[in-house]
Amino acid sequence: MIIPADLLKNKKILLGVTGSIAVYKSLELTRLFTQAGADVKVVMSESAKKFVTPLSFETLTGYKVLDDTNESWTDDHNHIKAAQWADLFIIAPCTANTIAKLANAIADTMLLQCALAYPGIKLIAPSANTHMIENPITQANLKTLKNANYQITQTQVKELACKTVGDGAMADPIDIFWHASRVLLSNDFYKDRRVMVTGGGTIEKIDDIRHISNFSSGKMASSIATALYCMGADVHLIASKFESNLPKNVFTTKVASSQEMMQCLVDSIKSAKKANKKPHLFMAAAVSDYIPASPKDGKLKKDTLGDTFELSLKKNIDILDSINKEDIVSIGFKAEMDKENALQNASKMLLSKNIDAVCLNILQDSTSFGSDSNQIEFITKDKQVSLPSADKLSLAFGILKHTQEIK
C-alpha cells in the first residue's frame, strides 16, 4: 500500500528516543513520518546517543535535536516550547527505566521534562528484555500510564538483543506509524463506529486443488480499511487478500468462498448493529457471479476426464443484494469496462440493491487489476462526484469524506 506524501501534512510530531538497541528503528520511523508530510522534531536521552548520533535524526528531520546539553531559553529550543509545538508526543523506543520514571512523574532528563510538559495524548513503544517488561512493577507502571493519557503500542515476540527469544521487542516502525496516524487523524464521525469492509476476489472450489476466481487484488479494500482505522473506526476487514503493510490493529478475517464471506459478513453486521453509532458497510469484494455446480472432493483426474472437460456453473448468491441492510449505511463497488453504459449500470445497481452509494471504477483492461492507483465515480441518489486518479489510500479518504455526508 502506498502511503500518500500528504497523509500527515501539517502535523507536528515530537519523537523521544531512549537508550535501547531498538533506537535504530526510530530512524525508519522518522523517515516514515517525514515522507508522509509530517514535521518531526527529536528529543534524545544521553543513553540513546550511545547508539545513534543526533546528526542522523537532524539529517532526516531538518531540525536540531534537543537533549540534555543544548536547551536554550533565547529561542524555541527547550522542553516547554517543544511540548507546545507538537500535535503528538511519541517515545520510541521507551525503556523500562523510562516507563518507571514516566509513571512517577520524574523529570530528570530533557526527554522526561518534555513528557511532563506535554498535555495531550502521548504514545509510547516499549522496548525491554522479556523479564523486565513482564515484571509486575513494569506492568503496574504501564497500567498507570494508560490512565494518564498515554497510549501504548504492543511489544512483539522476537529474538532480543540478549540473544533470547521472548516478548519485549519494540513494535515495527510501520505499526507505530499507523498507531500515530490514528491518533492524529481520528474524527468524531468515524471514531468508534463499527465498519465492515469486504475485499478481494472470492475463490470457488472445482475440486480440492482447483478453483475459479477473478483478478481482484483486494488493494482497494485494504486501503479503505486503513483509512477507516486512521479515522478512528472499529474496522472488520473480510477478504481473500490483504496488503502487507495493513495496520496491525485492523481486525481481519480471511475467507475464500462467497459462502464463507456471506456468513462472516452476516455475523459481523449482526454484532455491529448493537453499537451506538450506525454501522457502515463497504462491499469492495469481487464476488464470483457463477460458481461450480458440483464441486468435487479429492482431485479430478485427466485420465478420467478425457480430452475435454466441461465445467458446469450455476448462478451465485448476490451477497450485497441478499443481506439485511436495515439500519446500516451500505456502499457498493462496481467495476465496468463498458464505458458507454457504465454510469447507467451503476445507477441501476444503486436502486436494485437498495444501497446508499456506488463507487464506480471504469477499467481500461485486465491490467487495471492490482494497480496502486485508481479513479472513482462516487454515485448516490442525489449526486455524482468524480474522484480523480490517485493512490488508493488517498482515494479511500476521498470516499470516506463523501460517505460522511450520507444521511
ABEGO torsion letter per residue (X at the ends): XBBBAAAABGBBBBBBBBBBAAAAAAAAAAAAAAAAGBBBBBBBBAAAAAABBAAAAAAAAGBBBBBAAABBAABABBAAAAAAABABBBBOBBBAAAAAAAAAGBBABAAAAAAAABABBBBBBBBBBAAAAABAAAAAAAAAAAAAGBBBBBBBBBBBAAGBBBBGBBBBAAAAAAAAAAAAABBAAABGBBBBBBBEBBBBBABAABBBBBABAGAAAAAAAAAAAAAGBBBBBBBABBBAABBAABBBBBBABAAAAAAAAAAAAAAAAABABBBBBBBABBBBABBBABBBBEBBBAAAAEABBBBBBBBBBBAAAABBABGBBBBBBBBBABAAAAAAAAAAAAAAAGBABBBBBBBABAAABGBABBBBBBBBAABBBBBBBBBAAAAAAAAAAAAAABX
